[in-house]
Amino acid sequence: GQTPGQASNAPASRMGNNCCGGGSDTCDFNGKDIQTVTDAHISAASNKSVKVFDFSNNQLQKLPESLGRLKNLTSLNVGMNKLQGLPEALGNLINLEELDANDNKLAKLPETIGKLVKLKKLLLFKNELAQLPDGIGKLASLEELNAFNNKLIKLPQSLGTLPSLTELNVADNKLKTTPSLDGLTALTRLALFANNLVMLPTMKNLVACEKMELYRNQLDTLPDLGNLKNLQELMLTKNRLTALPNNINQFDQLESLEANRNLLTSIPDTIVELPNLTKLMLSENQLSTLPAKLYKLKLTTLDVSSNQLQEFPDGLEKLESLKNLLISNNKIESLPAWLLNAFPLLQRFQLDGNPIKDDQTQLERHKKLEERFKNARFIGIAV
């Protein structure tokens, strides 16, 4: 009388060749509809000094404390189950390098997690965690922490001191701020998008950071970003920013700046000094002008749609590398003559929603534009 889906108590040798059989150092029970990890599982893994234990994609609601006997484990995958917690004995797995507990119902983590001093990767996304234990700050080897899509309302101070952390993803939570992250000198990716952030501490020491994702928050100012020499992507869309940093020219590796849907009224002139900037996204702001020497940039994409521009910005015709130009829904009344010969590489051109005058000159120019860009994605005005 075994309940359907319940793990067998048969010896591991009869549990299928792809589980703990053979000379493998892996126990793979992925997707076997298992409801309970039994002592038989643990014993089989313990006898074979198993290093990789995979119980992902099952029906587990808890893990036994005997899990702590598997001291040789380097990888434990219990993702995609129904776990509400992890055992205290987790802290005994002192050789563990990867722990994947994504897509469960975890409401908290044991403080003993701080004993996993060799842990490099901790995947906790899609759970119900409201906080992380302070012990997380002891994980000196941790390189990746992913707690995307939880219920985090704050982060422990100790998180900001992890010397090996290269990727921190705490996006899609309920954070209003973060502790100082200035100790994260190895960090290359910071994902804080889709929170309730109203302020951030200084981030001027994140010297290794290449990608900073701050979009979909409630920031009205940016923290001191210092001199982020390695920053390549800065994503600020859907905040309440009224200004960009004046020292933006110091981010000399910056390739992409996305600041759509903010309250920007101007862009710092220093932006034109960025030698690698190719993508500039500024739609849905309150811009009436753009920096005078924007043509110094090697832009391939410029989106300034839904702003307050009254004319095509001077010098725009010198942006010869431009492939995408979106300037819809502004207050532009006339199409300059140079538009008929500019932008040799343009593939997408949107200027609908502008009050272009319907005099003969403008209508003729518009018709010539339609003809010229007939093979591009051209969206003009409704004539």
N, C-alpha and C positions, 0 to 999 in steps of 0.2 A: 503494500500500500504506500507507494511513494507519490507525493503530491506532484502534479505536472509542473515542470519547470524547476523543481527543487534539485539542488546539486546531489549527485549520487555520493554515497559513502564508500563506494567501491575504491580499491586501490588506484592510485593515479595511473598505473600502467594500463588500466582498462578504460581510462577516460579519453581515449582517442589519441592518435599519434601527434596531433598538432597542439596538445595541451602540455603535459610535462614529460612526454615520452622521449625516447632516444637519448643521445648524448648532449642535447641542446641545453643551453643555460637559460632558456625561456619557457615560461608557463603561459600559454595563450588560451584564455577562455573567452575571448571576445565574441559577443553576440550569441551566447548559448542559452539565453533565457534563464540564467541562474538567479535564484532568489537569495541564496545564503552561501557565504564562504565558510566552508567547514574546516574542522581540524585536519581532515584527510587532505584537503587542498594544501593547507599550511605545511603538514608533515611531508607531503610529496615534494613540495618546493624546497623545504629545509634540507631534506635528504640529498637533494641534487645540487645544493648550493646555488640555487637559481638566482640569476641577476636581474631578469626582466619578468615582471609579474603583470599580466594584462587581463583585467576583469572588466574592461570597458563594454558599454552597450549591453547591459544586463538589467536585472530587476532588483539589484541590491538595495536594501534599506539601511543596513549598517555593516560595519566590518568588525571582526573579532579582535580583542586585545592580543591574541596570539600572533597576530600579524607582526608584532614586534620581534618575533623570533627570527625573521628573515633578514639577518644582519648583512648578508651579502648583496641584498638588492641594490641595484643602481637605478632602476626604473620601475615605477609603480603607476599603472594606468587604471583608474577607476572612474573615468569619465563616462557620461551618459548612463547614469543609474538613478536611483532615488534616495541617495544617501542624505541623511539629515545632519550627520556629524562624522568626524574622523576620530579614531581611537587615540587615547593619550599615549599608547605604546608606539605610535608613529615616530615619536622622538628617539626610539631605539634603532631606527634604520639609519645608522650613522654613515653608511656608504651611499645613501640615496643621492642621485644627481638630478633625476627628473621625477616630478610628481604632477600627474595630470588628474585633476578632480573636476574638470569642467562639466557643465550641464547636469547638475544634481540639485538638491534642495538644501545645501549646506547653509545653516544659519550662523555658525561660528566655527572657528578653528581651534585646536588645542594649543595652549601656550608652549607645549613641548616641541612644537614645530621649529622653535629656535635652536634646537639641538642638531638640526640637519646641516651641519657646517659645510658639507660638500655639495649641497643642493645648488644646481645651476639654473633649473627651469621649474617654475611654479605656475601651473595653469589652473585658474579658479573661475574662469568666465562662465556666465550664465548660472549663478547661484543666488542665494538670498542673504549674503553676508552684509551685516550692517557695520561691522568694523573688522579690522585685522589685528591680530595680537601684537603686543609690543615686541615679543620675541623675534618677530620678523627682521628686526634690525640686527640680529646676530648672524644672519645668513650671509657671511662675508664672501661666499663664492657665487651668490645668486646673480645671474646674468639677465634673466627674463622673468618678470612678474606680470601676469595678465589676470586682472580681476574685473574685466569688462562686464557690464550688464549684471551688477549686483545691486545692493541697497545701501552702499557705503555712504555714511553721513560725515565721517571724518577718517583721516589717515593717521597712524601713529607717528610721533616725532621721529622715532628711530628709523623710519623708512627713508628719510632723507640723508642717511649716512652710509648707504650700501655702496662699497667702493668698486664692486665689479659689475653693478647693474648697467646693462646697455639698453634694455627696453622696459619701460614702465607704461602699462596700459590700465588705467582706472577710469576709462571713459564709460559713459552711460550709467552713471550712478547719481547720488544726490549730494555731492560735495559742494560746499559754499566757498571753501578755500582749501589750501593744502599747507602742511608744515613746510619749513624751509627745505628746499631740495638741493641746496648749494653743495652738499657733499657728494652729489651724484656726478662726479667728474668724468665717469666713463660712459654716461648715458648718451645714446645716439637717437633714440626715439622716445618722445614724451607725448602720450595720448591722454588728454583730459577733456575731450569733446563730450558734448551732451551731458553736462552736469548743471548745477545751479551756481557756478562760480561767480562771485561778485568781486573778489579780489584775489590776487596772487602775491606771494612773497617774491623778493628779488631772485632772479635766476641768472645772475651775471657769471656764475661759475660753471654753468653747464657748457663748458668749452668744447665738448665732443659732440654736442647735439646737432643732428642733421635734419630732423623732422620734428616740428612742434605743432601739435593739433589741439587748438584751443577753441574751435568753432562750436556753435550752439551752446553758448553760456550767457551770462549777464554782465560781462566785464564792461565797465565804462572807461577804465584806463588799463594800460598794460604795465606789468612790473618792470623794474630795471632789468633789461635783457643784456646789459653790459655789451661785451664785444664777442658776439657769437660767431666766431670766425668760420665755423664749419657748417652753419645752418644753411640747408638747401631748400627746405619747404617750410613756410610759415602760414598756418591756416587759421584765420580769425573770423570767418564768415558767421553771421548771425550773432553778433554781440551788440553792445551799445557804445562802441568806441567813437569818440569825437576826433581823435588824432592818432596818427602812427608815430613811432619813435623818430625823433629828429636825427638820431645817430644811425638810422637804418643803413646808411652807406657803409657802415663798418661790417655789415654781414656780407662780406664780399664773395661768399660762395652761393648766395641766395639765387635760386633758379625760379622759384614759384612763390608768389604772394597772393593769397586769396583773402580779400576783406569785403566781400559782398555783404549786403544787408547790415550795415552799421549806420552811424550818424556822422560820417566823415564830411567835413566841409572843404577840406583841402588836403593835398598830399605834399609831404616835405620835398623841396627841390633837390635835396641830397639823394633822392631815390635814383636820379639819373646817373649816379656814379657807380651803380652796381653792374659790374662787367658781365655777370652770368645770368642776369634776370631775363627770362624768356616768356614768363606767363604772369600777367598782371590782371587780377580780377577785382573790379571795384563797383559792380552793379548795385543798384538800390542803396545809394548813399545820397548826399546832398551837395555833390560837387558841381560848382559852376565853372571851374577852370581846372586845367591839368598843368603839371610842371612844364615850364617853357621849353626846356631842352630834352623833352621826352624822347626825341629822335636819337639821342645818344645810346639808347638801349637797343639790345638785339632782340626785341620782342617778337615772338611768333603768335602770341594770343593777347589781345587787349579787349577786356569787357568793361565798358563804361556805360552800359545801358541803364535806363531808369535813374538818371541823375538830372541836373539842372543846366546842362551844357547848352549854350545858345548858338554855338557855331562849331564847325570842325576845328579842333585845336591846331594852331599854327605849327608847322614843322612836321605834322603827322605824316605828310607824304614822304618823308625821308626814312620812314620805318619800312625799309625794303624787304625785310625778312618776315613781315607780317603774313600769317596764314589765316587767322581768325580775327575779325573786327566786328564787335557787337556794340552798336551805338544807338540802339532802339530807344524809344520812349524818353527822349530829351526834349529840348525846346529849339531845335535847329530849324531855321527857316530857309536856308539856302545851301545848295550843293556847290562847293567850289569847283572851278574849271579843272584844277589839277587832279581831281578825283578820277577823271577819265583816263589818266595815264599812270596813276600811282599803283602801288601794291602788286608787283608782278607775280607774287606767289600766292595771292589770296584765294582761299578755298571756301571761306564762309564769311558772308557779309550781311549784317542785319541793320537796317536803318528805319524800319517801320515805326509808326507811332511818333514821328516827328512832324511838326506843322510846316512842312515844306511849302513855300509859296507856289500857287498854281499859275504863275506867269509862264510865258512861252519858253524862255531860256531855261527855267528850272525843269519844266516838263520834258524838254528835249534832252537835257543832261540826264534826267532820270531814265529816259528811254535808252540812251546810249549805255548807261550803266547796266541796265537789264540785259542788253545785247552783249556787252563785254563780259559780264559774269554769268552768262547763261549756263555754263558748265559748272559753276560754283553753286554753293547753297546761298543764293541771294534772296533776301526778303526785303523788298522795297516798300514804298508807301502805296497805299491803295489809291490809284489814280482814277 
